[in-house]
Amino acid sequence: MMKVLSIEGLMIKEVTDVSLEISQNQGQFELKIKATGFALAAGWSKPTLELRSYDFPPVDGIYEFDFKGQAPEGRMSNALEKMLAHYRWTNYPKDLKGVRIHAGENSILKML
C-alpha cells in the first residue's frame, strides 16, 4: 500500500536505542546523545532530536526529547527506514539525571 504525504517534522515510528557520552573540552562539559530507530517508510531524512521546552527544570532531572524526521514527498512505501540522530548539549543543566527520547510508538529512558 502506498501513501501520499508531504509533511516535515514528524515523529519517527520507533526509537530502538539511546546512548549517552559525557566529555570535557576546554573546561566545558558536553553530553553527546545518540538515538537510533525506524521511520514509517523509506526516504525519510533529516533525523533530529528536539529538546522539549521547559518553563521550569523537571523535578526528577529527566529531560525529554522528541525524535523527528522529514517524511519524503510524494508516494511512500511501507518499508521501514533506519534513522540515526545526534544531539550535542554543551553545559547541560547540573540537575540532569537522564534523558527520555520519545518516538511515535514508544520512548526510551537513559540515565547518566
C-alpha positions in Angstrom: 0.0 0.0 0.0 1.3 3.5 -0.9 0.5 6.7 0.9 0.9 10.3 -0.4 2.3 12.7 2.1 4.4 15.9 2.3 5.0 16.6 5.9 8.0 17.9 7.8 9.0 17.3 11.5 7.0 14.1 12.2 7.9 11.8 15.0 9.7 8.7 13.8 7.8 5.4 14.4 10.1 3.8 17.0 13.2 4.5 19.0 15.3 1.4 19.5 18.5 2.5 21.2 19.8 5.6 23.1 23.4 6.2 24.2 24.9 9.0 26.3 28.5 10.1 26.5 29.9 12.9 28.6 33.1 14.6 27.6 35.0 17.8 28.7 36.7 20.2 26.3 38.4 23.4 27.4 36.5 23.4 30.7 33.1 22.9 29.2 31.2 19.7 29.7 29.3 18.2 26.8 26.7 15.5 26.7 26.5 13.6 23.4 23.2 11.9 22.8 22.7 9.3 20.1 19.4 7.7 19.2 18.6 5.1 16.6 15.2 4.0 15.4 12.9 3.4 12.5 10.8 5.8 10.4 7.5 4.8 8.8 8.8 4.4 5.3 11.8 4.6 3.1 13.1 8.0 2.1 12.9 9.8 5.4 15.6 12.4 6.0 17.0 15.0 8.5 16.6 13.0 11.7 16.8 15.2 14.7 16.4 15.2 18.5 14.5 18.2 19.7 14.7 19.1 23.4 11.3 19.9 24.8 10.9 23.3 26.2 10.5 23.8 29.9 9.3 26.8 32.0 10.9 25.2 35.0 13.5 22.4 35.2 12.0 18.9 35.5 11.8 17.9 39.2 13.1 14.4 38.5 16.0 15.6 36.4 14.8 13.7 33.4 14.9 15.9 30.3 12.7 14.9 27.3 13.5 14.9 23.6 11.3 14.2 20.5 12.9 12.0 17.8 11.7 13.6 14.5 12.5 13.5 10.8 11.3 14.8 7.5 8.9 12.5 5.6 9.6 12.1 1.9 7.4 14.0 -0.5 5.1 12.0 -2.8 4.5 8.3 -2.5 5.9 6.3 0.3 6.4 2.6 0.6 5.7 0.6 3.7 9.4 -0.4 4.2 10.9 0.9 7.4 13.8 3.4 7.2 16.6 3.2 9.9 17.3 6.6 11.4 20.2 7.9 13.5 20.2 11.3 15.2 22.8 13.1 17.4 22.4 15.9 19.9 25.3 17.8 21.5 24.4 19.5 24.7 27.2 21.9 25.9 27.0 22.9 29.6 23.8 20.8 30.2 21.9 21.5 33.4 23.6 20.5 36.7 20.4 18.7 37.8 20.3 16.4 34.7 19.9 12.8 35.7 18.8 11.3 32.4 17.1 11.8 29.1 13.9 10.3 27.7 13.7 10.0 23.9 10.1 9.9 22.5 9.1 8.4 19.2 5.6 7.9 17.8 5.1 4.4 19.4 7.4 4.3 22.3 10.1 6.1 24.4 13.4 5.1 26.0 14.8 6.5 29.2 18.6 6.5 29.6 20.1 7.6 32.9 23.5 9.2 33.3 
